[in-house]
Amino acid sequence: MIGSRRRSRSTTNVWPGYVDALSALLMLVIFMLLIYVVSQLFLSQTLSDRNSELARLNQRLTEISQLLGLEQSKTDALEQQILTVQSNFSDSQSENKNLQDRLEASRNQLMQQTADAEARAETLANMNQELDNKDELSVSQQNMILQLSNQIASLQNQLRQITAALKLQKEMTADKDGELENVSRRLNTLLAERVNQLEQYQSEFFSRLRNILAANENIRVVGDRFLLPSELLFASGSAQLGDEGKRELDKLAGVLLEVVKTIPADLDWILRIDGHTDLIPINTLQFPSNWELSTARAVAVVRYLSNQGVPQNRMVAAGFGEFFPVAEGVTQGALQKNRRIEIKLTDR
């Protein structure tokens, strides 16, 4: 009886513990459900805000494209206006030179005729002095004096006309110089705006590519360039792309093609691929020097990106050999840093 009572009492006391455990478990489940619901709400709000921001950016890109089209039309008109102004300016300079030559010739002629007139006047004065005792001059002498007076008056009139024409020409030249300076200033402003636009697309390309390639610790960023180690793309002494290098270039091509869609067609951009080696010389039948090796590697990257859809006329390959190191010394670390492919989005 005593054992039966103990078993009955023990069985009866277990249930409150079960109830407490189930209550705690139920509260934990409810708490987790609340956290899940709150996180889902926050995630939905974040995605909604991001979609709104993307829509706003797309609208802004459309507006920029339209503005670029208008600016291109204005640029064409300004260039045509500059050509016209330059042509008119050249004509004005030629006409100005002709007027100056005519003025100089007229001055020389006037000086010569004035000297002749003075000589003749002196001669008439002498004749007048000799004829003081006579009451009147001869008819021929009176005609000669009248003719000389008319010639002097005519030359003075021509000199005044040439001086006025020269003054007018100088004023026209000054106006055209001012107009040419104004057009040049507007073109410089437009060029600066185009440079700023290219810098915006460079920044976008740089940001996206850095986020994608950030997982690879071997890829370095120096200024506005991406530095890919040669070992990532090629085997030692080879210009043949490896599988790992192709995968990294696939990421690069994907980012570039997305950015290219937003760049206006009239913006003159290029993707520059530079090949660099270390200072250890190479001398093989295929690569007589580091110049050939670095150039061949840059060309291999360009060809691969072209096969992925990147426009060929928007890429350039260059080989610099060992002459532009980024690390000094002959340690293995320095040599490895100098063996690289540099990628940069810039203007032509």
C-alpha positions as YAML, in Angstrom:
chain: A
units: angstrom
residues:
- id: 1
  name: MET
  ca: [0.00, 0.00, 0.00]
- id: 2
  name: ILE
  ca: [2.78, 2.35, 0.91]
- id: 3
  name: GLY
  ca: [4.60, 1.66, -2.40]
- id: 4
  name: SER
  ca: [1.35, 2.10, -4.32]
- id: 5
  name: ARG
  ca: [0.74, 5.45, -2.71]
- id: 6
  name: ARG
  ca: [4.28, 6.62, -3.51]
- id: 7
  name: ARG
  ca: [3.93, 5.62, -7.16]
- id: 8
  name: SER
  ca: [0.58, 7.38, -7.38]
- id: 9
  name: ARG
  ca: [1.98, 10.54, -5.78]
- id: 10
  name: SER
  ca: [5.04, 10.50, -8.09]
- id: 11
  name: THR
  ca: [2.90, 10.10, -11.18]
- id: 12
  name: THR
  ca: [0.62, 12.93, -10.15]
- id: 13
  name: ASN
  ca: [3.48, 15.43, -9.53]
- id: 14
  name: VAL
  ca: [5.04, 15.02, -13.04]
- id: 15
  name: TRP
  ca: [2.26, 16.77, -14.94]
- id: 16
  name: PRO
  ca: [2.94, 20.35, -13.74]
- id: 17
  name: GLY
  ca: [6.48, 20.00, -15.08]
- id: 18
  name: TYR
  ca: [5.16, 18.87, -18.44]
- id: 19
  name: VAL
  ca: [2.74, 21.76, -18.51]
- id: 20
  name: ASP
  ca: [5.50, 24.25, -17.72]
- id: 21
  name: ALA
  ca: [7.73, 22.78, -20.44]
- id: 22
  name: LEU
  ca: [4.96, 22.88, -23.01]
- id: 23
  name: SER
  ca: [4.12, 26.48, -22.04]
- id: 24
  name: ALA
  ca: [7.75, 27.54, -22.41]
- id: 25
  name: LEU
  ca: [7.99, 25.74, -25.73]
- id: 26
  name: LEU
  ca: [4.79, 27.38, -26.95]
- id: 27
  name: MET
  ca: [6.05, 30.83, -25.91]
- id: 28
  name: LEU
  ca: [9.33, 30.19, -27.74]
- id: 29
  name: VAL
  ca: [7.48, 29.17, -30.90]
- id: 30
  name: ILE
  ca: [5.28, 32.26, -30.70]
- id: 31
  name: PHE
  ca: [8.38, 34.46, -30.17]
- id: 32
  name: MET
  ca: [10.11, 32.92, -33.20]
- id: 33
  name: LEU
  ca: [6.97, 33.45, -35.29]
- id: 34
  name: LEU
  ca: [6.89, 37.11, -34.24]
- id: 35
  name: ILE
  ca: [10.55, 37.55, -35.20]
- id: 36
  name: TYR
  ca: [9.89, 35.89, -38.55]
- id: 37
  name: VAL
  ca: [6.88, 38.10, -39.29]
- id: 38
  name: VAL
  ca: [8.78, 41.28, -38.32]
- id: 39
  name: SER
  ca: [11.77, 40.30, -40.44]
- id: 40
  name: GLN
  ca: [9.52, 39.58, -43.41]
- id: 41
  name: LEU
  ca: [7.86, 42.98, -43.04]
- id: 42
  name: PHE
  ca: [11.24, 44.71, -42.84]
- id: 43
  name: LEU
  ca: [12.54, 42.78, -45.85]
- id: 44
  name: SER
  ca: [9.43, 43.63, -47.87]
- id: 45
  name: GLN
  ca: [9.81, 47.33, -47.04]
- id: 46
  name: THR
  ca: [13.50, 47.24, -47.97]
- id: 47
  name: LEU
  ca: [12.78, 45.57, -51.32]
- id: 48
  name: SER
  ca: [10.01, 48.06, -52.02]
- id: 49
  name: ASP
  ca: [12.34, 50.99, -51.29]
- id: 50
  name: ARG
  ca: [15.03, 49.47, -53.50]
- id: 51
  name: ASN
  ca: [12.62, 48.96, -56.39]
- id: 52
  name: SER
  ca: [11.49, 52.58, -56.07]
- id: 53
  name: GLU
  ca: [15.09, 53.77, -56.08]
- id: 54
  name: LEU
  ca: [15.88, 51.65, -59.16]
- id: 55
  name: ALA
  ca: [12.86, 53.07, -60.96]
- id: 56
  name: ARG
  ca: [13.98, 56.58, -60.09]
- id: 57
  name: LEU
  ca: [17.51, 55.88, -61.33]
- id: 58
  name: ASN
  ca: [16.19, 54.44, -64.61]
- id: 59
  name: GLN
  ca: [14.07, 57.55, -65.13]
- id: 60
  name: ARG
  ca: [17.10, 59.72, -64.39]
- id: 61
  name: LEU
  ca: [19.21, 57.81, -66.93]
- id: 62
  name: THR
  ca: [16.49, 58.30, -69.54]
- id: 63
  name: GLU
  ca: [16.46, 62.04, -68.86]
- id: 64
  name: ILE
  ca: [20.28, 62.16, -69.10]
- id: 65
  name: SER
  ca: [20.18, 60.35, -72.44]
- id: 66
  name: GLN
  ca: [17.66, 62.87, -73.77]
- id: 67
  name: LEU
  ca: [19.76, 65.76, -72.51]
- id: 68
  name: LEU
  ca: [22.85, 64.29, -74.15]
- id: 69
  name: GLY
  ca: [21.00, 64.13, -77.47]
- id: 70
  name: LEU
  ca: [20.09, 67.81, -77.19]
- id: 71
  name: GLU
  ca: [23.64, 68.72, -76.20]
- id: 72
  name: GLN
  ca: [24.98, 66.83, -79.20]
- id: 73
  name: SER
  ca: [22.77, 68.88, -81.51]
- id: 74
  name: LYS
  ca: [23.95, 72.06, -79.81]
- id: 75
  name: THR
  ca: [27.55, 70.91, -80.16]
- id: 76
  name: ASP
  ca: [27.14, 70.32, -83.90]
- id: 77
  name: ALA
  ca: [25.57, 73.76, -84.30]
- id: 78
  name: LEU
  ca: [28.36, 75.39, -82.29]
- id: 79
  name: GLU
  ca: [31.04, 73.62, -84.33]
- id: 80
  name: GLN
  ca: [29.41, 74.82, -87.55]
- id: 81
  name: GLN
  ca: [29.20, 78.34, -86.08]
- id: 82
  name: ILE
  ca: [32.89, 78.22, -85.18]
- id: 83
  name: LEU
  ca: [33.81, 77.21, -88.72]
- id: 84
  name: THR
  ca: [31.77, 80.13, -90.06]
- id: 85
  name: VAL
  ca: [33.31, 82.58, -87.60]
- id: 86
  name: GLN
  ca: [36.81, 81.34, -88.39]
- id: 87
  name: SER
  ca: [36.16, 81.70, -92.11]
- id: 88
  name: ASN
  ca: [34.81, 85.22, -91.63]
- id: 89
  name: PHE
  ca: [37.73, 86.05, -89.39]
- id: 90
  name: SER
  ca: [40.20, 84.89, -92.06]
- id: 91
  name: ASP
  ca: [38.39, 86.96, -94.68]
- id: 92
  name: SER
  ca: [38.44, 89.95, -92.34]
- id: 93
  name: GLN
  ca: [42.16, 89.57, -91.76]
- id: 94
  name: SER
  ca: [42.79, 89.39, -95.50]
- id: 95
  name: GLU
  ca: [40.62, 92.44, -96.12]
- id: 96
  name: ASN
  ca: [42.29, 94.25, -93.25]
- id: 97
  name: LYS
  ca: [45.71, 93.56, -94.77]
- id: 98
  name: ASN
  ca: [44.54, 94.83, -98.15]
- id: 99
  name: LEU
  ca: [43.22, 98.02, -96.55]
- id: 100
  name: GLN
  ca: [46.48, 98.54, -94.72]
- id: 101
  name: ASP
  ca: [48.44, 98.07, -97.95]
- id: 102
  name: ARG
  ca: [46.17, 100.55, -99.71]
- id: 103
  name: LEU
  ca: [46.52, 102.99, -96.82]
- id: 104
  name: GLU
  ca: [50.30, 102.70, -96.90]
- id: 105
  name: ALA
  ca: [50.36, 103.19, -100.66]
- id: 106
  name: SER
  ca: [48.03, 106.18, -100.40]
- id: 107
  name: ARG
  ca: [50.19, 107.70, -97.69]
- id: 108
  name: ASN
  ca: [53.31, 107.26, -99.78]
- id: 109
  name: GLN
  ca: [51.54, 108.72, -102.79]
- id: 110
  name: LEU
  ca: [50.20, 111.61, -100.71]
- id: 111
  name: MET
  ca: [53.64, 112.32, -99.27]
- id: 112
  name: GLN
  ca: [55.17, 112.24, -102.73]
- id: 113
  name: GLN
  ca: [52.48, 114.48, -104.19]
- id: 114
  name: THR
  ca: [52.70, 116.80, -101.19]
- id: 115
  name: ALA
  ca: [56.43, 117.07, -101.69]
- id: 116
  name: ASP
  ca: [55.87, 117.77, -105.40]
- id: 117
  name: ALA
  ca: [53.19, 120.29, -104.52]
- id: 118
  name: GLU
  ca: [55.48, 121.99, -102.04]
- id: 119
  name: ALA
  ca: [58.24, 122.09, -104.62]
- id: 120
  name: ARG
  ca: [55.83, 123.49, -107.17]
- id: 121
  name: ALA
  ca: [54.42, 125.90, -104.63]
- id: 122
  name: GLU
  ca: [57.93, 127.08, -103.84]
- id: 123
  name: THR
  ca: [58.55, 127.50, -107.56]
- id: 124
  name: LEU
  ca: [55.29, 129.52, -107.97]
- id: 125
  name: ALA
  ca: [56.27, 131.55, -104.92]
- id: 126
  name: ASN
  ca: [59.51, 132.39, -106.62]
- id: 127
  name: MET
  ca: [57.62, 133.11, -109.79]
- id: 128
  name: ASN
  ca: [55.14, 135.23, -107.85]
- id: 129
  name: GLN
  ca: [58.00, 137.12, -106.30]
- id: 130
  name: GLU
  ca: [59.46, 137.70, -109.72]
- id: 131
  name: LEU
  ca: [56.06, 138.74, -110.99]
- id: 132
  name: ASP
  ca: [55.29, 141.06, -108.09]
- id: 133
  name: ASN
  ca: [55.75, 143.93, -110.40]
- id: 134
  name: LYS
  ca: [53.12, 142.52, -112.72]
- id: 135
  name: ASP
  ca: [49.43, 143.06, -112.03]
- id: 136
  name: GLU
  ca: [48.13, 139.57, -112.95]
- id: 137
  name: LEU
  ca: [49.31, 135.98, -113.51]
- id: 138
  name: SER
  ca: [49.17, 134.21, -116.75]
- id: 139
  name: VAL
  ca: [46.25, 131.89, -117.45]
- id: 140
  name: SER
  ca: [48.48, 128.80, -117.52]
- id: 141
  name: GLN
  ca: [49.86, 129.52, -114.04]
- id: 142
  name: GLN
  ca: [46.38, 129.96, -112.58]
- id: 143
  name: ASN
  ca: [45.28, 126.63, -114.08]
- id: 144
  name: MET
  ca: [48.34, 124.86, -112.64]
- id: 145
  name: ILE
  ca: [47.63, 126.17, -109.11]
- id: 146
  name: LEU
  ca: [43.97, 125.15, -109.34]
- id: 147
  name: GLN
  ca: [44.90, 121.66, -110.54]
- id: 148
  name: LEU
  ca: [47.37, 121.15, -107.67]
- id: 149
  name: SER
  ca: [44.79, 122.30, -105.12]
- id: 150
  name: ASN
  ca: [42.23, 119.85, -106.51]
- id: 151
  name: GLN
  ca: [44.71, 116.97, -106.36]
- id: 152
  name: ILE
  ca: [45.60, 117.73, -102.74]
- id: 153
  name: ALA
  ca: [41.91, 117.86, -101.77]
- id: 154
  name: SER
  ca: [41.21, 114.57, -103.58]
- id: 155
  name: LEU
  ca: [44.11, 112.81, -101.83]
- id: 156
  name: GLN
  ca: [42.98, 114.08, -98.45]
- id: 157
  name: ASN
  ca: [39.45, 112.79, -99.13]
- id: 158
  name: GLN
  ca: [40.80, 109.35, -100.09]
- id: 159
  name: LEU
  ca: [42.92, 109.25, -96.93]
- id: 160
  name: ARG
  ca: [39.86, 110.01, -94.78]
- id: 161
  name: GLN
  ca: [37.85, 107.24, -96.50]
- id: 162
  name: ILE
  ca: [40.64, 104.67, -96.03]
- id: 163
  name: THR
  ca: [41.03, 105.65, -92.36]
- id: 164
  name: ALA
  ca: [37.28, 105.25, -91.75]
- id: 165
  name: ALA
  ca: [37.22, 101.86, -93.51]
- id: 166
  name: LEU
  ca: [40.21, 100.68, -91.46]
- id: 167
  name: LYS
  ca: [38.51, 101.76, -88.22]
- id: 168
  name: LEU
  ca: [35.31, 99.93, -89.18]
- id: 169
  name: GLN
  ca: [37.28, 96.80, -90.04]
- id: 170
  name: LYS
  ca: [39.02, 96.87, -86.66]
- id: 171
  name: GLU
  ca: [35.65, 97.12, -84.90]
- id: 172
  name: MET
  ca: [34.29, 94.17, -86.90]
- id: 173
  name: THR
  ca: [37.41, 92.13, -86.09]
- id: 174
  name: ALA
  ca: [37.04, 92.89, -82.37]
- id: 175
  name: ASP
  ca: [33.36, 91.77, -82.47]
- id: 176
  name: LYS
  ca: [34.29, 88.52, -84.22]
- id: 177
  name: ASP
  ca: [37.09, 87.88, -81.71]
- id: 178
  name: GLY
  ca: [34.60, 88.29, -78.88]
- id: 179
  name: GLU
  ca: [32.13, 85.96, -80.59]
- id: 180
  name: LEU
  ca: [34.84, 83.36, -81.20]
- id: 181
  name: GLU
  ca: [35.92, 83.54, -77.56]
- id: 182
  name: ASN
  ca: [32.31, 83.07, -76.42]
- id: 183
  name: VAL
  ca: [31.86, 80.01, -78.65]
- id: 184
  name: SER
  ca: [35.15, 78.53, -77.41]
- id: 185
  name: ARG
  ca: [34.07, 79.05, -73.82]
- id: 186
  name: ARG
  ca: [30.76, 77.30, -74.46]
- id: 187
  name: LEU
  ca: [32.54, 74.37, -76.11]
- id: 188
  name: ASN
  ca: [34.91, 74.07, -73.16]
- id: 189
  name: THR
  ca: [31.93, 74.01, -70.81]
- id: 190
  name: LEU
  ca: [30.23, 71.31, -72.89]
- id: 191
  name: LEU
  ca: [33.44, 69.28, -72.97]
- id: 192
  name: ALA
  ca: [33.72, 69.52, -69.18]
- id: 193
  name: GLU
  ca: [30.13, 68.28, -68.86]
- id: 194
  name: ARG
  ca: [30.92, 65.31, -71.11]
- id: 195
  name: VAL
  ca: [33.96, 64.48, -68.98]
- id: 196
  name: ASN
  ca: [31.81, 64.58, -65.83]
- id: 197
  name: GLN
  ca: [29.28, 62.25, -67.45]
- id: 198
  name: LEU
  ca: [32.01, 59.74, -68.33]
- id: 199
  name: GLU
  ca: [33.30, 59.93, -64.76]
- id: 200
  name: GLN
  ca: [29.83, 59.02, -63.51]
- id: 201
  name: TYR
  ca: [29.74, 55.89, -65.66]
- id: 202
  name: GLN
  ca: [33.33, 55.08, -64.62]
- id: 203
  name: SER
  ca: [32.25, 55.30, -60.99]
- id: 204
  name: GLU
  ca: [29.25, 53.02, -61.59]
- id: 205
  name: PHE
  ca: [31.38, 50.46, -63.44]
- id: 206
  name: PHE
  ca: [34.07, 50.63, -60.78]
- id: 207
  name: SER
  ca: [31.59, 50.15, -57.92]
- id: 208
  name: ARG
  ca: [29.78, 47.20, -59.50]
- id: 209
  name: LEU
  ca: [32.96, 45.41, -60.54]
- id: 210
  name: ARG
  ca: [34.55, 45.93, -57.12]
- id: 211
  name: ASN
  ca: [31.53, 44.36, -55.42]
- id: 212
  name: ILE
  ca: [31.60, 41.34, -57.73]
- id: 213
  name: LEU
  ca: [35.36, 40.74, -57.63]
- id: 214
  name: ALA
  ca: [35.75, 41.54, -53.92]
- id: 215
  name: ALA
  ca: [35.51, 37.83, -53.04]
- id: 216
  name: ASN
  ca: [38.85, 37.18, -54.79]
- id: 217
  name: GLU
  ca: [41.57, 38.45, -52.47]
- id: 218
  name: ASN
  ca: [44.19, 38.29, -55.25]
- id: 219
  name: ILE
  ca: [42.48, 41.07, -57.24]
- id: 220
  name: ARG
  ca: [43.68, 44.51, -56.16]
- id: 221
  name: VAL
  ca: [42.31, 47.99, -56.73]
- id: 222
  name: VAL
  ca: [44.77, 50.84, -57.36]
- id: 223
  name: GLY
  ca: [43.14, 54.23, -58.00]
- id: 224
  name: ASP
  ca: [40.66, 53.73, -60.86]
- id: 225
  name: ARG
  ca: [42.23, 50.50, -62.12]
- id: 226
  name: PHE
  ca: [41.68, 46.81, -61.37]
- id: 227
  name: LEU
  ca: [44.85, 44.74, -61.10]
- id: 228
  name: LEU
  ca: [44.44, 41.03, -61.88]
- id: 229
  name: PRO
  ca: [47.50, 38.85, -61.16]
- id: 230
  name: SER
  ca: [48.81, 37.03, -64.20]
- id: 231
  name: GLU
  ca: [48.75, 33.73, -62.28]
- id: 232
  name: LEU
  ca: [44.96, 34.09, -62.04]
- id: 233
  name: LEU
  ca: [44.62, 34.25, -65.83]
- id: 234
  name: PHE
  ca: [47.66, 32.56, -67.38]
- id: 235
  name: ALA
  ca: [50.20, 29.86, -66.71]
- id: 236
  name: SER
  ca: [53.84, 30.86, -66.30]
- id: 237
  name: GLY
  ca: [55.36, 32.10, -69.58]
- id: 238
  name: SER
  ca: [52.03, 31.59, -71.41]
- id: 239
  name: ALA
  ca: [49.39, 33.83, -73.00]
- id: 240
  name: GLN
  ca: [46.70, 31.12, -72.97]
- id: 241
  name: LEU
  ca: [43.76, 31.93, -70.66]
- id: 242
  name: GLY
  ca: [42.97, 29.38, -67.98]
- id: 243
  name: ASP
  ca: [39.55, 28.29, -66.73]
- id: 244
  name: GLU
  ca: [39.75, 30.33, -63.52]
- id: 245
  name: GLY
  ca: [40.75, 33.42, -65.44]
- id: 246
  name: LYS
  ca: [37.86, 32.95, -67.86]
- id: 247
  name: ARG
  ca: [35.42, 32.81, -64.96]
- id: 248
  name: GLU
  ca: [36.71, 36.12, -63.59]
- id: 249
  name: LEU
  ca: [36.57, 37.70, -67.06]
- id: 250
  name: ASP
  ca: [32.98, 36.46, -67.43]
- id: 251
  name: LYS
  ca: [32.08, 38.51, -64.34]
- id: 252
  name: LEU
  ca: [33.86, 41.53, -65.80]
- id: 253
  name: ALA
  ca: [32.08, 41.18, -69.15]
- id: 254
  name: GLY
  ca: [28.68, 40.87, -67.45]
- id: 255
  name: VAL
  ca: [29.17, 44.08, -65.47]
- id: 256
  name: LEU
  ca: [30.53, 45.96, -68.46]
- id: 257
  name: LEU
  ca: [27.67, 44.96, -70.74]
- id: 258
  name: GLU
  ca: [25.14, 46.16, -68.14]
- id: 259
  name: VAL
  ca: [26.87, 49.53, -67.80]
- id: 260
  name: VAL
  ca: [27.28, 49.89, -71.59]
- id: 261
  name: LYS
  ca: [23.51, 49.81, -72.03]
- id: 262
  name: THR
  ca: [23.23, 53.07, -70.07]
- id: 263
  name: ILE
  ca: [26.15, 54.91, -71.73]
- id: 264
  name: PRO
  ca: [25.05, 57.18, -74.63]
- id: 265
  name: ALA
  ca: [26.36, 56.15, -78.05]
- id: 266
  name: ASP
  ca: [28.04, 59.51, -78.65]
- id: 267
  name: LEU
  ca: [30.15, 59.29, -75.46]
- id: 268
  name: ASP
  ca: [33.65, 58.26, -76.60]
- id: 269
  name: TRP
  ca: [34.69, 55.60, -74.03]
- id: 270
  name: ILE
  ca: [37.08, 52.66, -74.19]
- id: 271
  name: LEU
  ca: [38.04, 49.73, -71.97]
- id: 272
  name: ARG
  ca: [41.82, 49.75, -71.65]
- id: 273
  name: ILE
  ca: [43.62, 46.42, -71.07]
- id: 274
  name: ASP
  ca: [47.31, 46.74, -70.10]
- id: 275
  name: GLY
  ca: [49.69, 43.80, -69.79]
- id: 276
  name: HIS
  ca: [52.68, 43.95, -67.39]
- id: 277
  name: THR
  ca: [55.46, 41.48, -66.50]
- id: 278
  name: ASP
  ca: [58.13, 41.31, -63.83]
- id: 279
  name: LEU
  ca: [61.75, 42.23, -64.51]
- id: 280
  name: ILE
  ca: [62.90, 38.63, -65.13]
- id: 281
  name: PRO
  ca: [63.61, 38.47, -68.90]
- id: 282
  name: ILE
  ca: [62.06, 35.90, -71.22]
- id: 283
  name: ASN
  ca: [63.56, 34.70, -74.50]
- id: 284
  name: THR
  ca: [61.58, 32.02, -76.29]
- id: 285
  name: LEU
  ca: [60.67, 31.44, -79.89]
- id: 286
  name: GLN
  ca: [57.13, 32.71, -79.27]
- id: 287
  name: PHE
  ca: [58.07, 35.54, -76.91]
- id: 288
  name: PRO
  ca: [61.52, 37.04, -77.62]
- id: 289
  name: SER
  ca: [61.05, 39.58, -74.79]
- id: 290
  name: ASN
  ca: [58.66, 40.67, -72.06]
- id: 291
  name: TRP
  ca: [57.11, 43.15, -74.48]
- id: 292
  name: GLU
  ca: [55.74, 40.36, -76.65]
- id: 293
  name: LEU
  ca: [54.52, 38.38, -73.63]
- id: 294
  name: SER
  ca: [52.73, 41.33, -71.99]
- id: 295
  name: THR
  ca: [51.16, 42.39, -75.31]
- id: 296
  name: ALA
  ca: [50.00, 38.86, -76.13]
- id: 297
  name: ARG
  ca: [48.34, 38.54, -72.73]
- id: 298
  name: ALA
  ca: [46.53, 41.85, -73.11]
- id: 299
  name: VAL
  ca: [45.33, 40.82, -76.59]
- id: 300
  name: ALA
  ca: [44.13, 37.46, -75.23]
- id: 301
  name: VAL
  ca: [41.95, 39.26, -72.65]
- id: 302
  name: VAL
  ca: [40.56, 41.61, -75.32]
- id: 303
  name: ARG
  ca: [39.71, 38.71, -77.63]
- id: 304
  name: TYR
  ca: [37.95, 36.81, -74.84]
- id: 305
  name: LEU
  ca: [35.88, 39.84, -73.81]
- id: 306
  name: SER
  ca: [35.01, 40.39, -77.48]
- id: 307
  name: ASN
  ca: [33.68, 36.83, -77.67]
- id: 308
  name: GLN
  ca: [31.49, 37.63, -74.65]
- id: 309
  name: GLY
  ca: [29.84, 40.52, -76.53]
- id: 310
  name: VAL
  ca: [31.95, 43.53, -75.55]
- id: 311
  name: PRO
  ca: [32.25, 45.81, -78.66]
- id: 312
  name: GLN
  ca: [35.64, 45.46, -80.34]
- id: 313
  name: ASN
  ca: [35.84, 49.17, -81.19]
- id: 314
  name: ARG
  ca: [35.54, 50.00, -77.48]
- id: 315
  name: MET
  ca: [38.66, 48.09, -76.32]
- id: 316
  name: VAL
  ca: [42.40, 48.65, -76.61]
- id: 317
  name: ALA
  ca: [45.26, 46.30, -75.69]
- id: 318
  name: ALA
  ca: [48.75, 47.47, -74.73]
- id: 319
  name: GLY
  ca: [51.89, 45.72, -73.52]
- id: 320
  name: PHE
  ca: [54.32, 47.51, -71.18]
- id: 321
  name: GLY
  ca: [56.74, 44.68, -70.41]
- id: 322
  name: GLU
  ca: [58.61, 45.14, -67.13]
- id: 323
  name: PHE
  ca: [59.01, 48.92, -67.36]
- id: 324
  name: PHE
  ca: [56.10, 50.10, -65.14]
- id: 325
  name: PRO
  ca: [56.30, 48.11, -61.87]
- id: 326
  name: VAL
  ca: [53.95, 48.71, -58.95]
- id: 327
  name: ALA
  ca: [56.34, 47.16, -56.41]
- id: 328
  name: GLU
  ca: [60.08, 47.67, -56.07]
- id: 329
  name: GLY
  ca: [62.57, 44.92, -55.34]
- id: 330
  name: VAL
  ca: [63.23, 41.35, -56.48]
- id: 331
  name: THR
  ca: [61.39, 39.46, -53.75]
- id: 332
  name: GLN
  ca: [58.79, 36.90, -54.75]
- id: 333
  name: GLY
  ca: [56.01, 39.14, -53.45]
- id: 334
  name: ALA
  ca: [57.21, 42.13, -55.49]
- id: 335
  name: LEU
  ca: [57.66, 40.05, -58.65]
- id: 336
  name: GLN
  ca: [54.18, 38.57, -58.25]
- id: 337
  name: LYS
  ca: [52.56, 42.02, -57.87]
- id: 338
  name: ASN
  ca: [54.28, 43.28, -61.02]
- id: 339
  name: ARG
  ca: [52.99, 40.35, -63.12]
- id: 340
  name: ARG
  ca: [49.50, 41.67, -63.74]
- id: 341
  name: ILE
  ca: [46.71, 42.70, -66.12]
- id: 342
  name: GLU
  ca: [45.32, 46.21, -65.52]
- id: 343
  name: ILE
  ca: [41.74, 47.08, -66.55]
- id: 344
  name: LYS
  ca: [40.43, 50.63, -66.72]
- id: 345
  name: LEU
  ca: [37.33, 52.32, -68.19]
- id: 346
  name: THR
  ca: [38.39, 55.67, -69.67]
- id: 347
  name: ASP
  ca: [37.92, 58.00, -72.64]
- id: 348
  name: ARG
  ca: [39.58, 57.72, -76.03]
...
